[in-house]
Amino acid sequence: MNMLVASVRAEVASYLETLIYVYTLLIVLYIVVQLMFVFGVRPPYSRATNAILNFLRDVCEPYLRIFRRVIPQIGAFDFSPIVAILVLSLINSLLVQRLLRG
């Protein structure tokens, strides 16, 4: 029975770690796309690019909005994505390690 519980914990920890990693990558991709817009590089309009950009905005903005309420922009710099990624990393290290230890 203990072996089964340990196996389930390891699987859940692995799933959460992967989920946090993918969400972090989505946030980084969203930041890169936003920087491209700031520097004037805009991909040509197509339904596929529009769908991808809308997906990134719909997935990343609700989480980033939490930090934008607390952390003001300093000039043109928005530090909320950095803090959001750090919080995800902290949650990943604390939660996954706690699940693995039992």
WORAKA-V304543 format. One record per backbone hydrogen bond with DSSP energy under -0.5 kcal/mol. CO is the residue of the C=O (numbers start at 0). NH is the residue of the N-H. Records with the same first field share a line. If there is no record, write none. Layout:
CO: NH, NH
//
This chain:
0: 4
1: 5
2: 6
3: 7
4: 8
5: 9
6: 10
7: 11
8: 12
9: 13
10: 14
11: 15
12: 16
13: 17
14: 18
15: 19
16: 20
17: 21
18: 22
19: 23
20: 24
21: 25
22: 26
23: 27
24: 28
25: 29
26: 30
27: 31
28: 32
29: 33
30: 34
31: 35
32: 36
33: 37
34: 38
35: 40
36: 39
39: 41
45: 49
46: 50
47: 51
48: 52
49: 53
50: 54
51: 55
52: 56
53: 57
54: 58
55: 59
56: 60
59: 63
60: 64
61: 65
62: 65, 66
63: 67
64: 68
65: 69
66: 70
69: 71
72: 74
73: 76
76: 73, 78
78: 82
79: 83
80: 84
81: 85
82: 86
83: 87
84: 88
85: 89
86: 90
87: 91
88: 92
89: 93
90: 94, 95
91: 95
92: 96
93: 97
94: 98
95: 99
96: 100
97: 101
//
